[in-house]
Amino acid sequence: MTSFDLKTTDNGAEIELASVMDMRAADPLKTALLEALAGQQPLSIKADAVDRMSTPCIQVLVAGATAMQRTDMPFKLTGPSQAFIDAFNDLGLFPVLKQWDIEK
């Protein structure tokens, strides 16, 4: 099972996504995002290593980003890979992705 550590940085917290973000990664990702929400710290999600992304992981990310936006918690996506972007696009969610703060 994949786990995601919530790393503390000078600017808040960070979650680094794995290369394979399949169904098994969805629940641990949800847990890490809930931990970040509870900590009320700015969050950066590193997505540069993603080679494959499943629908459940996209759903978790969209739900997490929505919750962060509702609580005015800063959220940033860092270096999304082409596979990450393509996965959102394949589901018709590219417009959602474009609304996020993305750092290349």
C-alpha positions in Angstrom: 0.0 0.0 0.0 1.2 3.5 -0.8 1.4 6.0 1.9 1.9 9.7 1.7 3.9 11.6 4.4 2.8 15.1 5.1 6.2 16.8 5.2 6.6 20.1 7.0 8.4 22.8 5.1 9.3 26.5 5.7 6.2 27.4 3.7 3.7 25.0 5.2 3.3 21.3 4.3 4.0 19.2 1.3 2.7 15.9 -0.1 4.7 14.2 -2.8 2.6 11.9 -5.1 3.9 8.5 -6.2 4.6 7.5 -9.8 1.6 5.2 -9.7 -1.5 6.8 -8.3 -4.0 3.9 -8.6 -7.0 2.9 -6.5 -4.7 1.6 -3.7 -3.3 5.1 -3.4 -6.6 6.9 -3.0 -7.3 6.1 0.6 -3.8 7.0 1.9 -3.9 10.2 -0.2 -7.3 11.1 1.4 -5.7 10.5 4.9 -2.8 12.8 4.1 -5.1 15.5 2.7 -7.3 15.3 5.8 -4.2 15.6 8.0 -3.2 18.7 6.0 -6.7 20.2 6.4 -6.6 19.6 10.2 -3.2 21.4 10.4 -4.5 24.5 8.6 -1.2 25.0 6.9 -0.6 26.0 3.3 -0.2 22.8 1.2 1.9 22.0 -1.8 1.3 18.8 -3.7 4.3 17.7 -5.8 3.0 15.8 -8.9 6.1 15.7 -11.1 6.7 11.9 -10.6 3.2 10.8 -11.6 3.2 8.3 -14.5 -0.3 6.9 -14.0 -3.3 8.5 -12.3 -6.6 6.7 -11.6 -10.1 8.3 -11.3 -10.3 7.6 -7.5 -7.1 9.6 -6.9 -8.4 12.5 -9.0 -11.7 12.5 -7.1 -9.8 12.6 -3.8 -7.6 15.5 -5.1 -10.6 17.5 -6.4 -12.4 17.0 -3.1 -9.4 18.0 -1.1 -8.7 21.0 -3.2 -12.4 22.1 -2.9 -12.3 21.7 0.9 -9.1 23.8 1.1 -10.6 26.5 -1.1 -13.7 26.6 1.1 -11.6 27.2 4.2 -9.3 29.7 2.5 -6.4 27.3 3.0 -3.6 28.0 0.5 -3.2 25.0 -1.9 -0.6 24.7 -4.7 0.2 22.0 -7.2 3.9 21.8 -8.1 5.3 20.5 -11.4 2.4 18.3 -12.6 3.6 15.7 -15.0 2.1 15.3 -18.4 0.4 12.0 -17.2 -1.1 13.9 -14.3 -2.5 16.6 -16.7 -3.7 14.0 -19.2 -5.6 12.1 -16.5 -7.6 15.2 -15.6 -8.1 16.0 -19.3 -9.3 12.4 -20.1 -12.1 12.9 -17.5 -13.0 16.3 -18.7 -11.7 17.9 -15.6 -8.9 20.1 -17.2 -11.0 23.3 -16.4 -11.0 22.3 -12.7 -7.2 21.8 -12.8 -6.7 25.2 -14.5 -8.4 26.9 -11.5 -5.7 25.6 -9.1 -2.5 27.5 -8.3 0.1 25.6 -10.4 3.8 26.1 -10.1 5.8 24.5 -12.9 
